[in-house]
Structures are given as C-alpha cells and as structure tokens.
Amino acid sequence: MAMRQTPLTCSGHTRPVVDLAFSGITPYGYFLISACKDGKPMLRQGDTGDWIGTFLGHKGAVWGATLNTDATKAATAAADFSAKVWDAVSGDEVLTLAHKHIVKTVTFTRDSNCLLTGGNDKLLRLYDLVNPEAAPQEISGHTSAIKKALWCNNDKQILSAAEDKTIRLWDRSSMEEVKTLTFDKSVSSMEYVADGEILVITYGKTIAFYNALSLDLIKTVEAPATINSASLHPEKDFFVAGGEDFKLYKFDYSTKEELESYKGHFGPVHCVRFSPDGELYASGSEDGTLRLWQTAVGKTYGLWKCVLPEDLGSENSEQLYTSPPEIKA
Amino acid sequence: MAAPVPVLRLPKGPDPNSRGFDPSSPRFIALCRTSIPTSAAPEADAEELQREQQVRSELRENFLWCLHAMTNKKVQFHMHEKVKVEATFGASDIDVLNFQVSDLQTPIGVQKEALIRSQDVISLSFDM
C-alpha cells in the first residue's frame, strides 16, 4: 500500500525563512542552516531537523546563510549591511565584514579560505579569511542588486545572479566577466551541482538546467505555478521545486514529468534544497517554518519509520508517533 | 486512502533559555578549540596546564562575584558612540548576551525596565 508523505516541521523562526543550506557529510552527520527575516539564523541536525543552536548577533533580517563542507564554519548575509562568519561548533561570531548596503548572499570556497559575498551594492566581494584584515577584492559589472553568488569550476570561477535579469560568469583570477545570460524575467534562484557542473535556475514558472562551464542550456521544465527555488537530486534522477502556490513539486529529471506535489506550507516556499545524501529535501517558507520531506516516501530514515503492511493496526504501531493529518488549506 | 508515514517524534525545537551549541555534545568536545593556550599546544605541560586552569577559574569566579555584587546597585555603562548611561543593575543572562536593568537614564527619558545588549557595552563601573 502506498504511503502518504509526512513532512517534518521545524519551528522556531518567527518570520519568513528565506534561505537554507546543507553542509557536506561530516563524521557527525550533516547539518542545515536557515536564514530568516527575524535576524536569527539557526543550525539544525540535517537528517532530523533537531535544533542545535542559533547564531545571535545580526541586527537585521538575514537574507543568506551557508555552511562550509565540514560544518565547522557558517556565514550569513544580512540587512544590517554586514556579512558574518561564525564558528558553527560553538556558535560564536568570528568575523563581521562591513558592507555598504544590504548583503544578500554568502558562500565559502571548498577549502573555506575565501568568502564570496554579494548584495544591494551590486558588487561581488572576495574576502580572504586567512587574512581577514586585508581589503576584499571587488568585482563590479552588475547593474542592479545581486541576489545570489556561487563558486563553480573548482572555485576557479564565480556565477552571480542579479535583479538586472542577468546571470554572469566571472573568472576568479582575472576578475573579468567571461559570459552573460540574459533573461526577460528576474531569476528567483540559482543552485550549482558540482558533480556534473550543472546550474539550476528558476524564473517565472520555469526551472532551467544549464551547463555551468559553458552556460549552454540543457533543458527547461514548466511548473504549474511561479517557482521561487528548485534543487536537483545528487543522483540527478529527480528535482524538486517550490513557489508561490505553497506546494512542493517533485519532477523526474530525464522525462520532465511531474511525479508528485505536496501541500503542507501555509505560505509561499522561498527555498528548497536536497540533503547531501539525497534522502530528504528541506523547504523554507514565508510561514516561518522549515519542512523536511522524504525522497523515498515510507523509507526508514532519520525520524521517519518504515512500517510493514502487517504491522499497521497491530500493537507495534502504538509505539510510533503518527503526526496529525495536515489541515488542507 | 494512503496512511501517513509514521515518525518516531517531531524535530526538537529551540531551547528558549539558551542559544544552544551544547558544550557536552560529542561534536563540540571533539572540535572546539580550547582557549587555554597551554592545552592547545601539542605537548601540554601538566603543571602549566593546571596553573593556567586555576587562574582561569579565579578570573571566572571574580567575574561572577562581580555580577552578583552589582545586583540592585547603580551602574554606569560606557557604550559605543560615546554613550554613557546609568541604571540599576538587575541580572545578566546565562550567555552574558543581555543585561536586565531598571530605571535606565537615557537622554530621552527614564526607561523603567530595559535589556542592554552586552556587545554594545565597552565597560561598566559601580561603587561597591
């Protein structure tokens, strides 16, 4: 008998969750950081959603948050015109990087030695975390606020998306623009999949997949509603997307077929990301919650417990907690 | 009608009393760099380590006694941007992130009850 998806709701934020990121897989599991307009980004255990700690210090909405691969450092971008670097084990603030306007995006290189930031001042900044006193290198070119910036091609290149409806590829050493993609709509999100060099972009109701090195289009898929964020499964068999109709959609990457849709959030979905092992995906919403969703519904993983058909209705199932059915909007 | 996937429990939410990052968690113990200089060194001299730890304990104890002594006393806070305010000290929270004060004298009036962010404070002084 098919089972119905039970999303796990992570509460704690008091305002919309606008960004989220997973770490890599560490000896202690993997972790999840959420950026929230309440100014208090939170760290959670990735496979259970259990809260670990809150990074306190920002004085404005936090627009971007990221973890380094081994989850020892976190970085956040905020409306208080600063980006901060944190010790993700102790929760202590390690660095405050002052900017001239709202900072929207932060990301570490793989060796965690360089931090890339971007925001409303239209500049990309590269901070050397080994010599934090040194002035950052600046890359200019975008003509409006930068929404998202990423490292790609083994941290040799940078991809940035801005309100000027372009995505630009930059060379890190020369700091020059290599290529530009122009759209007729604002790009709502961008995700980079290193293995396979794939770029996932969303705009309007479209989820588009590009080759991250050449910026050649691979394919586009249309969703039933305006999409704010999408994420490709590590094995590249599925992708998930969420947006303005509050639902999460799951698509087959090869056939582009819509496989499933899930209700659950009480507001638009702002961000969605697969976990590094692909077993679950997390979504952040205007409703102030994060939800964790199973990729393979009914599988035993994290807090989800597989129940065989013969156990349903027997004494065994009393030990399990069945969450109350979601109230349909 | 498909049955919902059962769960063992719901994800744990934030602790209202602390910012988390449990120091007794295995990850913290394994990864947190100690701030004791001697024990951070590869070969730690046991005697030196003990002496350092003792001094740290004394400093910490002094700080806690100081907080205790300040309770209900008038304290002057020297803050950033050349701000100096006076208030009656109530208490500090456990992570020393906020100070609870009463009758905070500000240029725009007296605030009966207030929370002062500790990171905004450069120094404070009071009469014993």
Chai-1 contact restraints between the chains, C-beta under 6 A:
chainA,res_idxA,chainB,res_idxB,connection_type,confidence,min_distance_angstrom,max_distance_angstrom,comment,restraint_id
A,A2,B,A2,contact,1.0,0.0,6.0,A-B,restraint_1
A,M3,B,A2,contact,1.0,0.0,6.0,A-B,restraint_2
A,M3,B,A3,contact,1.0,0.0,6.0,A-B,restraint_3
A,M3,B,V5,contact,1.0,0.0,6.0,A-B,restraint_4
A,R4,B,A2,contact,1.0,0.0,6.0,A-B,restraint_5
A,R4,B,P4,contact,1.0,0.0,6.0,A-B,restraint_6
A,T6,B,P4,contact,1.0,0.0,6.0,A-B,restraint_7
A,T6,B,V5,contact,1.0,0.0,6.0,A-B,restraint_8
A,T6,B,V7,contact,1.0,0.0,6.0,A-B,restraint_9
A,L8,B,P11,contact,1.0,0.0,6.0,A-B,restraint_10
A,C10,B,P11,contact,1.0,0.0,6.0,A-B,restraint_11
A,S11,B,G13,contact,1.0,0.0,6.0,A-B,restraint_12
A,G12,B,G13,contact,1.0,0.0,6.0,A-B,restraint_13
A,G12,B,P14,contact,1.0,0.0,6.0,A-B,restraint_14
A,Y28,B,R27,contact,1.0,0.0,6.0,A-B,restraint_15
A,T48,B,P11,contact,1.0,0.0,6.0,A-B,restraint_16
A,G49,B,P11,contact,1.0,0.0,6.0,A-B,restraint_17
A,D50,B,P11,contact,1.0,0.0,6.0,A-B,restraint_18
A,D50,B,K12,contact,1.0,0.0,6.0,A-B,restraint_19
A,W51,B,K12,contact,1.0,0.0,6.0,A-B,restraint_20
A,W51,B,G13,contact,1.0,0.0,6.0,A-B,restraint_21
A,W51,B,P14,contact,1.0,0.0,6.0,A-B,restraint_22
A,I52,B,G20,contact,1.0,0.0,6.0,A-B,restraint_23
A,G53,B,R19,contact,1.0,0.0,6.0,A-B,restraint_24
A,G53,B,G20,contact,1.0,0.0,6.0,A-B,restraint_25
A,G53,B,F21,contact,1.0,0.0,6.0,A-B,restraint_26
A,T54,B,R19,contact,1.0,0.0,6.0,A-B,restraint_27
A,T54,B,G20,contact,1.0,0.0,6.0,A-B,restraint_28
A,L56,B,R19,contact,1.0,0.0,6.0,A-B,restraint_29
A,V89,B,F28,contact,1.0,0.0,6.0,A-B,restraint_30
A,V89,B,L31,contact,1.0,0.0,6.0,A-B,restraint_31
A,V89,B,C32,contact,1.0,0.0,6.0,A-B,restraint_32
A,S90,B,F21,contact,1.0,0.0,6.0,A-B,restraint_33
A,S90,B,C32,contact,1.0,0.0,6.0,A-B,restraint_34
A,G91,B,R19,contact,1.0,0.0,6.0,A-B,restraint_35
A,G91,B,F21,contact,1.0,0.0,6.0,A-B,restraint_36
A,G298,B,V5,contact,1.0,0.0,6.0,A-B,restraint_37
A,L303,B,V7,contact,1.0,0.0,6.0,A-B,restraint_38
A,L303,B,L8,contact,1.0,0.0,6.0,A-B,restraint_39
A,W304,B,V5,contact,1.0,0.0,6.0,A-B,restraint_40
A,W304,B,V7,contact,1.0,0.0,6.0,A-B,restraint_41
A,K305,B,P6,contact,1.0,0.0,6.0,A-B,restraint_42
A,K305,B,L8,contact,1.0,0.0,6.0,A-B,restraint_43
A,V307,B,P6,contact,1.0,0.0,6.0,A-B,restraint_44
A,L320,B,P6,contact,1.0,0.0,6.0,A-B,restraint_45
A,Y321,B,V7,contact,1.0,0.0,6.0,A-B,restraint_46
A,Y321,B,R9,contact,1.0,0.0,6.0,A-B,restraint_47
A,T322,B,P6,contact,1.0,0.0,6.0,A-B,restraint_48
A,S323,B,V7,contact,1.0,0.0,6.0,A-B,restraint_49
